[in-house]
Amino acid sequence: MRIYLIGYMGSGKSTVGNGLAEALGMQFIDLDTYIEKRNFKTIPELFATVGEEGFRKAEQKALHEVSEFENVVIATGGGAPCFFDNIEVIKRSGKSVYLRGTPRILAERLLQSKTERPLIKGKSEEELIAFIHETLTNREKWYMKADIVLDFDHDLAIEEVVKLLK
């Protein structure tokens, strides 16, 4: 079994994924961490050296690889479902859950995050909310292809997600 968590950066995919994998007795894979290990570079370093297009190709390759793994919960990067054939790979190979938050909630979480994110670096809170609104509007058509859409306005309880998957 494969469970994919998709959604915008800051939606809690890694946190929920880790807890979900533990609750279900499955392995957890954070796709960005997997990409970093496979390429011996951090995501910001990849963006700096190969640009977003090169990163998206590395991401596609990594997604194809992990789509062959068994008994895993996979937290994808925020843009992963939106490029190449990625959403089709996700849909064909497992169950997908879209963790959906509002631009304001996502901005609040991202501003508190310690993770360096190349696409939002240096943005003020208002610029960040506007950027999230714009990119979320563009990405929503892919995200909404998920098997389950889970709206949140608070921290998600792992039990909520487990119930939806049973």
N, C-alpha and C positions, 0 to 999 in steps of 0.2 A: 504494500500500500504506500502511496505517496500523497502527501498533503502539501499544497502550495499556499503560502500566505502572500497575497499581493496587496498593493496599496501604495499610497504616497509615502515619501520619506517622512519619518516621524510618526507613522501610524501605529507603531508598536510591533511590527512584524517579527523582529528578532526577539524581543522580550516575550511576546505571546508564543512564538515558535518554540523557544527554549522550554517554557513551562508546559506547552502542549505535548511536546516530544516526551518529556519526563512523565507526564500524566498517562500517556498512551504506551509507554515503554518502547519508544522509537528513537532513532538517531536524529539529531538536529543538525541541519546544514544551513548556515548563513551564506547565501550565494556570493555576497561581496567578499567575505572572508575566504571562501573557496577560491575566488578569482585572484585575490592577493597572494595566496599560497602558490597557486599554479603559475603565476607570472613573476613572483619574487619582487613585487612592487605593491605599494599601497594604492588605493583607488585614486587619491589625489596625484600620486606619481604617474599612474597610468594616464590620467587625463592630461597631465603636463607633457608627457612624452609622445603619446599616440593620439591625443585629442579625444573628443567624445565619440567620434565614429570608430576609432580603433578600440576604445573601451567597449562599445556596444558589440563589436565583433567578438571580443574576448568573453563578454557576458553571454552571448548566444552560444558560443562553444561550450562554456561551463554549464549552461542550462541543459544543453543536449546530453552532456556527460551525466549530470545528476539525475536526469529523467530516467536513467537506467538503474539507479539505485533502488533497493527495496527497503520497506519499513522506515521511511524518512519523512520528517517534516522539514520543508524547505522554505526559508524566508527569502524571497526574491528581492532584488533592488527595486526601487520605486519605478524606474523606467523599463525594467525588464520585459513586462508583458506587452509593451507598446512598440517593439521593434522586431523586424524580420518575421519569422514564423513562431515567435516565442509563445504567444498566447495559445496557438494551436498545439504546440508541444505540451504546454501545461494542461490544457483541456484533454488531450489524448492520453496522457500518461498518469493522471491523478485527479484528485479532488481539489478544487480551488476555493479559497476564502478571501474575499475582499474586505479588508479592514478600512472602513470609510469614516473619515472625520471631516469637519468643516475646515476651511482655510485658516480661520482664526485659531482653532484648537491646534491644528498642525503647526502653525507659526509659533504658538506659545511653546509647544514641545521642542521644536527645532532650536529656538532661541536658548532653551535651557540645556540642550544637548552639548556634550563635550566632543562629539564626533565632527571631524572636518568634512564638510560637504562642498565640493567644488562648484556645484550649480547655484548655491545660495550664498557663497562667501561674500562678506562685506555689505550685505543688504540690511537696511533699517527694518524695524518691525512692519511699518506700513508698506515699504517696498516688498518685503517678504510676503505679506498677505496678498498683495496684488499679483506677485509672481506665482504664488501657489494657486490662486484663483485661476489665472490664465492657463498654467500647465495642467492643472487638475481638470479643467474644462476639456482640454485636448486629450487627456489620457482616459477620461471617464468611459469612453466607448469601449476601451479594452478591459478596463477594470470590471465593468458591468457584465462581462461575459463569465465572470466567476460563478461557480455552482452555488455559493452562499455569499450574501452581502451582509456584513455585520456593521451597522452604524454604531458609533460610540461618541459620547460626549464626556467620558470619564475613562479611568483606567479599566481595561477589560479584565474580567475575572476569567481565568483559564477554564473554570468549570462551565462558564457560558459557552465557550467555544467547543469544548468537549461534547456538551449536550447537543449542539447543532450538528456535530459530525456523526452522531450515533443514529 
